[in-house]
Amino acid sequence: MARAAAVTSPTPRPAPADRSEAVLSRLQLLVTRKLDGLLQGDYAGLLPGPGSEAGESREYRPGDDVRRMDWPVTARTTTPHVRRTVADRELETWLALDLSASLDFGTGQWLKREVVVAAAAAITHLTVRGGNRIGAVIGTGGGAVAPARRWRGGPPPVGPGVLTRLPARSGRKEAQGLLRTVARTAIQPGRGDLGALIEMLNRPPRRRGVAVVVSDFLAPAEQWSRPMRKLRVRHDVLAIEVVDPRELELPDVGVLPVVDPESGELHEVQTADPRLRQRYAEAATAQRATIAAALRGAGAAHLRLRTDRDWLLDMVRFVAAQRHARTRGTTR
């Protein structure tokens, strides 16, 4: 029920190039004003200290940290050895951006897909400096099965969707090119696979860094929770959940026709029924609780952005809270 009311017109909504450039320019200005100076250094997602990557061993010298003792080498050589660590000189961030058909919806100030692009712009601004690299994988609907079209005469294609990988590169020029590609990606009808999208960050294995998954997470939790847990083993993971208020409760507007763009199913809902609205709200609350529990079980940091609220203010508060927790040594 919560999913059916969370979608509207099934017509694909392409992003014109001129509109994309205007939106990105405005986002860059907003992000620069609000987020600059919130992070200390360029390596907020990595462990502090001399380094986290294992290096070579050497003999123990007075004053060395005993916590760095390399016991296997010490046992083999009968001489105390310590393990060197290699400091991470740059941060590699990967974005998994869900642009499936359910994101082409919004009843607040923004469409959900616009919040996805905005979140990508904010994360890019926070990470792409000092030689840091950023890449992305983008998932859309089932456009690989059939071209985008109006749904007249049958349901849309149901398949794994189209998955696109943008290689990780350093530099603001490359980052702006990545954001332009994201903003111009047209949403296709059909069902995507969030689990397969997240799995693209696991294969091939990459050096330890930051992985950010931006989605509405309306796909069944069992589809994406295992790849998310696997991703957390090697990376710091941030899950950004995009929510519209109509996905949480229904207004009293009489008979409301709704179409699910991922399945093509049409329903007419009598929203004047208070019991139906109550059941819908309860189902939506349970759905969001399931999503939050799955993300918590995967060990991912969880940020919820809504289309009817100031997403930038919510992100500022989240970043500031993460920074405060990190200085107190309470982050994961």
C-alpha positions, 0 to 999 in steps of 0.5 A, a space after each residue: 500500500 505504501 508503495 502504490 501511493 508513492 508513485 505518480 505519472 509513469 511517463 519518463 521524465 528526462 532531464 534537459 541539459 540546460 535545466 540540469 546545468 541551472 540546477 547544478 549551479 544553484 546546488 553548488 552555490 548552496 552547498 558551498 555556503 552551508 557545508 564549507 568548513 564543517 569537516 576537519 581535513 579531507 579524510 573524515 571517512 578514514 581511521 585517524 592516526 598513522 595509517 590503516 593499511 598494513 605495511 611491512 614488518 621491522 624489528 622492534 625499537 624502544 619507544 614503538 607502540 606495543 599494539 603494533 607488534 607483529 606476533 606471527 613474525 616475532 614467533 618465526 624469527 624469535 625477535 620482536 617485530 612491529 607491523 608498519 602501517 601505511 597512511 592513506 594519502 587520499 580518500 576514495 568515495 563511491 556513490 551508488 545512486 538509485 534513479 529507478 522509476 519510484 524516484 520520479 515522484 514528489 509532492 513537496 518542494 522537490 522531486 525525489 530524484 532532485 534530492 538524489 542529485 542534490 545529495 550527490 552534489 553535497 557529498 561530492 563537494 565534501 570529498 573531492 579536494 586534496 587529491 581525493 577521488 570520487 566515482 559513481 554507479 547509477 541504476 535506472 529502471 528496466 530501460 535495457 529491456 525496452 525503450 522508454 514509452 507511455 504505458 498504453 496497452 501493457 505493463 512496463 518491462 520488469 528486469 534488472 534495470 540499467 547499471 552505469 559505472 563512472 570511474 573514480 577520478 580526482 579533481 573538481 572538473 571531473 567531479 562536475 562532469 560526474 554530476 552532470 552525467 547524474 543530473 542528465 540521466 533519464 529515469 526509465 520505466 520498469 523495475 530496477 535492482 537495488 541489490 545489484 546496484 550496491 553489489 557493483 561497489 563490492 566487485 571488484 574489491 577496492 581500497 578502503 574508503 567511503 561508500 554512499 548509497 542514495 535511494 528510497 529503499 522501497 525495494 524489499 530489504 532482503 534484496 539489498 541488505 546482504 550486499 550492504 552488509 558486505 559493503 560495510 566490511 571494507 568501507 565506511 557506509 552512509 545510506 541516504 534515504 529519500 522520502 516523500 510525505 505522501 509515502 508516509 500518510 495519505 491526504 483526504 482528497 476523495 478517490 485518488 488514482 495512483 500508478 506504480 511506474 515499476 509494475 504498471 499497476 493502476 489503483 483507485 484509492 478512496 482516501 476519504 475512508 479514515 480507516 484506510 488512511 490509518 492502515 496506510 500510515 501504519 503500513 508505511 511506519 512499519 516499512 520505514 522501521 524495517 528499512 531503518 533496522 536493515 540499515 542499522 543491522 548492516 552497520 551503515 550510518 543512516 540519513 533521511 532526507 525529505 522532499 518537503 523539508 530543507 534537505 541541506 539543513 538536515 545534511 548540515 546537522 548530520 555532518 556536524 553530528 558526525 564530526 562531533 561524534 568523531 572528535 569524541 571517538 564514538 563513531 563506528 
